[in-house]
């Protein structure tokens, strides 16, 4: 399994279906945060974090237990952010992390920008939280669990869902099932 730092994602020759271990800084954002991020962009106001080569994890962590940096931190359904994702990829976002399929528009934006869509295992939020070494709210604290957090992760296990060349794990899997 390939171990990568967030800063290496753009240069890595990853293929759909390939497992990786990701380390470095990423940001959580779900529906409400995406709406606020796009409102800031529309108003030409600065974002709370840089999109350029950034990674957004579609997660809304649960309450933080004593002595831990974060509560359960599993992925949410990525298609809920499909209306926002192409714009963010075109503004420099490197990758998103979530679960489930993406729209043709998102797949096209990923291919166009050389981005990635990475999949985390749904239902394993408590296990994934063990990869989070620190978590700090950086924007929209009023959103509670949907506030934007900066996470520092170590060896977060992921699978490449859509690669920079247009390879798509979901299309490949569906095609294999059809041929059986």
C-alpha positions as CSV (number, residue, x, y, z in Angstrom):
1,X,0.0,0.0,0.0
2,X,1.3,3.4,-1.0
3,X,2.0,5.9,1.9
4,X,1.6,9.5,0.7
5,X,1.7,13.0,2.3
6,X,-1.0,15.4,1.2
7,X,1.6,17.5,-0.6
8,X,2.5,14.5,-2.8
9,X,-1.0,13.8,-4.1
10,X,-0.8,15.9,-7.3
11,X,2.4,14.2,-8.4
12,X,1.4,10.7,-7.5
13,X,0.4,8.4,-10.4
14,X,-2.6,6.9,-8.6
15,X,-5.2,4.7,-10.3
16,X,-8.8,4.1,-9.4
17,X,-9.1,1.2,-7.0
18,X,-5.6,1.7,-5.5
19,X,-5.4,1.7,-1.7
20,X,-3.3,4.5,-0.1
21,X,-2.4,5.7,3.4
22,X,-2.6,9.5,3.6
23,X,-0.9,11.8,6.0
24,X,-0.9,15.5,6.5
25,X,-3.4,18.3,6.8
26,X,-6.9,18.2,5.5
27,X,-10.1,20.0,6.2
28,X,-13.6,18.8,7.0
29,X,-16.6,20.3,5.3
30,X,-20.1,19.1,4.7
31,X,-23.2,20.6,3.0
32,X,-23.6,23.7,5.2
33,X,-19.9,24.5,5.2
34,X,-19.8,24.2,1.4
35,X,-22.7,26.7,1.1
36,X,-20.8,29.1,3.3
37,X,-17.5,28.6,1.3
38,X,-19.3,29.3,-2.0
39,X,-21.0,32.4,-0.5
40,X,-17.6,33.7,0.5
41,X,-16.3,33.0,-3.0
42,X,-19.3,34.8,-4.5
43,X,-18.7,37.8,-2.3
44,X,-15.0,37.7,-3.3
45,X,-14.0,37.3,0.4
46,X,-11.1,35.1,1.6
47,X,-11.7,31.5,2.5
48,X,-10.7,30.1,5.9
49,X,-8.2,27.8,4.2
50,X,-6.3,27.7,0.9
51,X,-8.0,25.6,-1.8
52,X,-4.8,25.3,-3.8
53,X,-3.6,21.7,-3.4
54,X,-6.0,21.3,-0.5
55,X,-8.0,18.2,0.5
56,X,-11.5,18.3,1.8
57,X,-12.8,15.4,3.9
58,X,-16.6,15.2,3.8
59,X,-17.0,14.5,7.5
60,X,-18.8,15.9,10.5
61,X,-17.1,14.5,13.6
62,X,-18.9,13.6,16.7
63,X,-18.2,15.1,20.1
64,X,-14.6,14.8,21.2
65,X,-14.1,12.3,24.1
66,X,-11.7,13.4,26.9
67,X,-8.0,12.8,26.0
68,X,-8.7,12.4,22.2
69,X,-8.3,14.9,19.4
70,X,-11.6,14.1,17.8
71,X,-14.7,11.9,18.1
72,X,-15.9,9.4,15.5
73,X,-14.9,10.8,12.1
74,X,-16.3,8.8,9.3
75,X,-17.1,9.9,5.7
76,X,-20.5,11.3,4.6
77,X,-22.2,10.7,1.3
78,X,-20.1,12.7,-1.3
79,X,-22.9,13.3,-3.8
80,X,-24.4,15.8,-1.4
81,X,-21.5,18.1,-2.3
82,X,-21.6,17.5,-6.0
83,X,-23.2,20.9,-6.7
84,X,-20.1,22.6,-5.2
85,X,-17.2,20.3,-6.0
86,X,-16.5,21.2,-9.7
87,X,-16.0,24.9,-8.7
88,X,-13.7,24.0,-5.9
89,X,-11.6,21.6,-8.0
90,X,-11.3,24.4,-10.7
91,X,-10.1,26.8,-8.0
92,X,-7.2,24.4,-7.1
93,X,-8.6,21.8,-4.7
94,X,-6.5,18.7,-5.1
95,X,-8.8,16.0,-3.6
96,X,-12.0,15.2,-1.8
97,X,-12.6,12.3,0.6
98,X,-16.0,10.7,1.1
99,X,-18.1,7.7,0.3
100,X,-20.2,6.8,-2.7
101,X,-20.3,7.7,-6.4
102,X,-19.8,11.2,-7.9
103,X,-21.7,12.9,-10.7
104,X,-20.4,13.1,-14.2
105,X,-19.8,16.9,-13.6
106,X,-17.5,16.1,-10.7
107,X,-15.7,13.3,-12.5
108,X,-15.1,15.7,-15.4
109,X,-13.8,18.4,-13.1
110,X,-11.4,15.9,-11.5
111,X,-10.1,14.8,-14.9
112,X,-9.9,18.4,-16.1
113,X,-7.9,19.6,-13.1
114,X,-5.8,16.5,-12.4
115,X,-7.5,16.1,-9.1
116,X,-8.6,13.0,-7.1
117,X,-11.6,11.6,-5.3
118,X,-10.6,9.3,-2.4
119,X,-12.9,7.0,-0.7
120,X,-13.0,6.2,3.1
121,X,-14.8,3.2,4.5
122,X,-18.3,4.2,5.7
123,X,-19.3,2.9,9.1
124,X,-15.7,2.9,10.4
125,X,-15.7,6.4,11.9
126,X,-14.3,5.4,15.2
127,X,-11.5,3.5,13.6
128,X,-10.7,6.4,11.2
129,X,-10.6,8.8,14.1
130,X,-7.6,6.9,15.4
131,X,-5.6,8.4,12.4
132,X,-6.4,12.0,13.5
133,X,-3.5,13.4,15.5
134,X,-5.0,16.9,15.9
135,X,-8.2,18.7,15.1
136,X,-8.9,22.5,15.3
137,X,-12.0,24.4,14.2
138,X,-10.9,27.0,11.6
139,X,-14.3,28.3,10.4
140,X,-18.0,28.4,11.0
141,X,-18.1,27.1,14.6
142,X,-21.8,27.9,14.7
143,X,-22.3,24.8,12.5
144,X,-21.4,22.5,15.3
145,X,-20.3,19.1,13.9
146,X,-20.3,20.6,10.4
147,X,-17.8,23.4,11.3
148,X,-14.7,23.4,9.1
149,X,-11.8,21.7,11.0
150,X,-8.2,21.3,10.1
151,X,-7.2,17.7,10.8
152,X,-3.7,16.4,10.9
153,X,-3.9,12.8,10.0
154,X,-1.4,9.9,9.9
155,X,-1.9,6.9,7.7
156,X,-5.6,7.5,7.0
157,X,-6.6,4.4,4.9
158,X,-8.3,5.4,1.6
159,X,-9.0,4.0,-1.8
160,X,-8.7,6.0,-5.0
161,X,-12.3,6.4,-6.3
162,X,-11.6,8.6,-9.3
163,X,-8.1,9.2,-10.6
164,X,-6.7,12.2,-12.5
165,X,-6.9,10.3,-15.8
166,X,-10.7,9.7,-15.4
167,X,-10.4,6.1,-14.1
168,X,-13.5,5.5,-11.9
169,X,-13.8,2.7,-9.4
170,X,-17.6,2.9,-9.4
171,X,-17.9,2.6,-13.2
172,X,-15.3,-0.2,-13.3
173,X,-17.1,-2.1,-10.5
174,X,-20.5,-1.7,-12.2
175,X,-19.0,-2.9,-15.5
176,X,-17.5,-6.0,-13.9
177,X,-20.8,-6.8,-12.2
178,X,-22.6,-6.5,-15.6
179,X,-20.2,-8.9,-17.2
180,X,-20.7,-11.7,-14.6
